């Protein structure tokens, strides 16, 4: 089972929306996918997906339910292990460790980590095969993303996804600047996973509690998410490397936005 931690340096960049639709994209590719809400303090994937998973993760954490019993179905080949707002964030890592040990029936596990550096997000990232940093082309998101890359410097495979962009050029500029600063400040060289275009229909889908990929399967962002999912299944190669932008004293991140 390939494990992917979806992380962000700050809230509001669309991390959970990306994680949800990415798991569905894996299903579209024929992969049996498990989506884990690893933000136990503030879970929201069940709300975004329009399903109910209340209390099931607590039973799983206590050993009173198997992984299969604790999951709810989102789509063909896609299951969700939801969070529970009544549970402490302290159960995040034990639950995720158990998923990593017992999830052999799945081809890929997507962990939607807590925002920022708290509640086990960094530790979870360093346990997973791939770290997918979701960011936006704006200074605050890029600078906070840099902080996460520095904190998770021991992760073996970090890749950047630039969300809500106007086009590929904007995504490349932001990702190159972020990667250059990460190399300069912590010797971490992240790869480029891809980008997702801005689309107001993401917000409408969230309000309707229906995942974007199911509501708009043939839209451009849905195709981009499938392409990203396909790339994440592969080892990082030259195609995922970024030509680093010239780095300065952090100003390049502000200019990239």
C-alpha positions as CSV (number, residue, x, y, z in Angstrom):
1,X,0.0,0.0,0.0
2,X,1.3,3.4,-1.0
3,X,0.8,6.1,1.7
4,X,0.3,9.8,0.9
5,X,0.1,12.5,3.5
6,X,-1.7,15.6,2.2
7,X,-0.5,18.6,4.2
8,X,-0.5,22.4,4.2
9,X,1.3,25.1,5.9
10,X,-1.8,27.1,6.6
11,X,-5.6,26.7,6.5
12,X,-7.8,27.8,3.7
13,X,-5.8,26.5,0.8
14,X,-8.1,23.6,-0.1
15,X,-6.1,20.8,1.4
16,X,-9.1,18.7,2.5
17,X,-10.9,19.2,-0.8
18,X,-7.8,18.1,-2.7
19,X,-7.4,15.0,-0.4
20,X,-11.0,14.0,-1.0
21,X,-11.0,14.4,-4.7
22,X,-7.6,12.9,-5.0
23,X,-8.8,9.7,-3.3
24,X,-11.7,9.6,-5.8
25,X,-9.3,10.1,-8.6
26,X,-7.3,7.0,-7.5
27,X,-10.6,5.1,-7.6
28,X,-11.2,6.3,-11.1
29,X,-7.7,4.9,-12.0
30,X,-8.7,1.5,-10.8
31,X,-6.8,1.7,-7.5
32,X,-8.5,0.7,-4.2
33,X,-8.1,3.8,-2.1
34,X,-8.6,4.5,1.6
35,X,-9.1,8.2,2.6
36,X,-8.2,8.9,6.3
37,X,-9.3,12.1,8.0
38,X,-6.2,12.5,10.1
39,X,-7.3,15.9,11.6
40,X,-9.0,14.3,14.6
41,X,-9.5,17.6,16.4
42,X,-11.4,19.3,13.5
43,X,-12.5,16.5,11.0
44,X,-14.6,17.6,8.0
45,X,-14.2,15.0,5.2
46,X,-17.5,13.3,6.0
47,X,-19.2,16.7,5.7
48,X,-17.5,17.4,2.4
49,X,-18.3,14.0,1.1
50,X,-21.9,14.0,2.3
51,X,-21.6,10.8,4.4
52,X,-21.9,10.0,8.1
53,X,-19.0,8.3,9.9
54,X,-19.6,9.5,13.5
55,X,-17.9,7.5,16.2
56,X,-16.5,4.8,13.9
57,X,-12.8,6.0,14.3
58,X,-13.2,5.9,18.1
59,X,-14.2,2.2,17.9
60,X,-11.3,1.5,15.6
61,X,-8.9,3.4,18.0
62,X,-10.1,1.3,20.9
63,X,-9.7,-2.0,19.0
64,X,-13.5,-2.5,19.0
65,X,-13.8,-2.4,15.2
66,X,-11.7,-3.6,12.3
67,X,-10.6,-1.1,9.7
68,X,-13.3,-2.5,7.3
69,X,-16.0,-2.0,9.9
70,X,-14.8,1.6,10.7
71,X,-14.9,2.7,7.1
72,X,-17.8,4.1,5.0
73,X,-18.0,3.8,1.2
74,X,-17.5,7.0,-0.9
75,X,-17.5,5.4,-4.3
76,X,-16.5,2.3,-6.1
77,X,-13.0,1.3,-4.8
78,X,-12.9,4.3,-2.3
79,X,-13.5,4.1,1.4
80,X,-13.3,6.8,4.1
81,X,-12.1,6.4,7.7
82,X,-13.6,9.6,9.1
83,X,-12.6,11.6,12.2
84,X,-14.6,12.4,15.3
85,X,-14.6,15.8,16.9
86,X,-15.2,14.2,20.3
87,X,-11.8,12.4,20.1
88,X,-8.5,13.8,21.2
89,X,-5.9,14.7,18.6
90,X,-3.6,12.4,20.6
91,X,-5.1,9.4,18.8
92,X,-4.0,10.6,15.4
93,X,-0.7,8.8,15.2
94,X,-1.8,5.5,16.8
95,X,-4.8,5.4,14.4
96,X,-2.6,6.2,11.4
97,X,0.0,3.7,12.4
98,X,-2.6,1.0,12.7
99,X,-4.0,1.9,9.2
100,X,-0.4,1.6,7.8
101,X,-0.1,-1.9,9.4
102,X,-3.6,-3.2,8.6
103,X,-4.5,-1.5,5.3
104,X,-2.9,-4.1,3.0
105,X,-6.2,-4.7,1.2
106,X,-5.9,-1.1,-0.2
107,X,-3.6,0.0,-3.0
108,X,-3.2,3.5,-1.7
109,X,-4.0,5.4,1.5
110,X,-4.5,9.2,1.4
111,X,-4.2,10.9,4.8
112,X,-5.7,14.3,5.2
113,X,-3.4,15.7,7.9
114,X,-4.1,18.5,10.3
115,X,-3.3,22.0,9.1
116,X,0.2,23.4,9.9
117,X,2.7,21.8,12.2
118,X,0.5,20.7,15.1
119,X,-1.6,17.6,15.9
120,X,0.8,15.1,14.5
121,X,0.9,16.5,10.9
122,X,4.7,16.5,10.7
123,X,5.1,13.1,12.3
124,X,2.5,11.6,10.0
125,X,4.2,13.2,7.0
126,X,7.5,11.5,7.9
127,X,5.8,8.1,8.2
128,X,4.3,8.2,4.7
129,X,5.8,7.3,1.3
130,X,4.9,10.7,-0.2
131,X,4.2,14.1,1.3
132,X,1.9,16.2,-0.9
133,X,2.1,19.9,0.2
134,X,-0.9,21.8,-1.0
135,X,-0.4,25.5,-1.3
136,X,-1.7,28.6,-3.2
137,X,0.1,31.2,-5.3
138,X,0.0,33.8,-2.5
139,X,2.8,34.9,-0.1
140,X,1.2,33.6,3.1
141,X,0.5,30.2,1.8
142,X,4.0,29.8,0.2
143,X,5.8,31.0,3.3
144,X,3.8,28.7,5.6
145,X,4.4,25.9,3.1
146,X,8.1,26.6,3.4
147,X,7.9,26.2,7.2
148,X,6.2,22.8,6.8
149,X,8.9,21.6,4.4
150,X,11.6,22.7,6.9
151,X,9.8,20.9,9.7
152,X,9.3,17.7,7.7
153,X,12.9,17.7,6.3
154,X,13.3,14.0,7.1
155,X,10.4,13.0,4.8
156,X,11.8,11.1,1.8
157,X,9.5,12.3,-1.0
158,X,7.9,15.7,-0.8
159,X,6.0,17.2,-3.7
160,X,4.2,20.5,-4.2
161,X,0.6,20.9,-5.5
162,X,-0.3,24.5,-6.3
163,X,-4.1,24.9,-5.9
164,X,-6.5,27.5,-7.3
165,X,-4.3,28.9,-10.0
166,X,-5.2,30.8,-13.2
167,X,-2.9,28.5,-15.3
168,X,0.2,26.3,-15.4
169,X,2.6,29.2,-15.7
170,X,1.5,30.7,-12.4
171,X,1.7,27.3,-10.7
172,X,5.3,26.7,-12.0
173,X,6.4,30.1,-10.9
174,X,5.1,29.6,-7.4
175,X,6.4,26.0,-7.1
176,X,9.9,26.9,-8.4
177,X,10.2,29.8,-5.9
178,X,9.0,27.6,-3.0
179,X,11.4,24.8,-3.9
180,X,14.4,27.2,-4.3
181,X,13.8,28.6,-0.8
182,X,13.4,25.0,0.7
183,X,16.7,24.0,-0.8
184,X,18.4,27.2,0.4
185,X,17.1,27.0,4.0
186,X,16.8,23.3,4.7
187,X,18.4,21.3,1.8
188,X,14.9,19.9,1.0
189,X,14.3,19.7,-2.7
190,X,10.6,19.0,-3.3
191,X,9.2,17.8,-6.6
192,X,6.3,19.2,-8.5
193,X,3.0,17.1,-8.4
194,X,1.0,19.5,-10.5
195,X,-1.7,22.2,-10.2
196,X,-5.4,22.5,-10.0
197,X,-7.2,25.4,-11.6
198,X,-9.4,27.8,-9.8
199,X,-13.1,26.9,-10.2
200,X,-16.0,28.4,-8.3
201,X,-17.8,25.0,-8.7
202,X,-15.5,23.6,-5.9
203,X,-17.3,25.9,-3.4
204,X,-20.7,25.0,-4.8
205,X,-19.9,21.3,-4.5
206,X,-18.8,21.7,-0.9
207,X,-22.0,23.5,-0.1
208,X,-24.0,20.7,-1.6
209,X,-21.8,18.1,0.1
210,X,-21.0,16.4,-3.1
211,X,-17.3,15.9,-4.1
212,X,-16.3,18.0,-7.2
213,X,-14.9,14.9,-9.0
214,X,-18.3,13.2,-8.8
215,X,-20.3,16.3,-9.7
216,X,-18.0,17.4,-12.6
217,X,-16.0,14.3,-13.7
218,X,-15.0,15.7,-17.1
219,X,-14.1,19.2,-16.0
220,X,-10.5,20.4,-16.3
221,X,-9.7,20.3,-12.6
222,X,-11.0,16.7,-12.4
223,X,-8.6,15.7,-15.3
224,X,-5.8,17.5,-13.5
225,X,-6.5,15.6,-10.3
226,X,-6.4,12.2,-12.1
227,X,-3.1,13.2,-13.7
228,X,-1.7,14.1,-10.3
229,X,-2.9,10.8,-8.8
230,X,-1.3,8.9,-11.6
231,X,2.0,10.7,-11.0
232,X,1.9,10.1,-7.3
233,X,1.7,6.3,-7.9
234,X,5.1,6.5,-9.6
235,X,8.5,7.1,-8.1
236,X,9.7,10.6,-8.3
237,X,11.6,11.1,-11.5
238,X,13.0,13.8,-13.7
239,X,9.5,14.8,-14.8
240,X,8.6,15.8,-11.3
241,X,11.7,17.9,-10.7
242,X,11.6,21.6,-10.7
243,X,14.0,24.0,-12.2
244,X,14.8,26.1,-9.2
245,X,14.2,29.8,-9.3
246,X,17.0,32.1,-8.1
247,X,16.7,32.4,-4.3
248,X,17.2,35.4,-2.2
249,X,16.2,36.3,1.3
250,X,12.7,35.1,1.0
251,X,11.6,37.8,-1.4
252,X,11.2,35.4,-4.2
253,X,8.2,33.8,-2.5
254,X,6.5,37.2,-2.3
255,X,7.3,38.0,-5.9
256,X,6.1,34.5,-7.1
257,X,2.6,35.3,-5.9
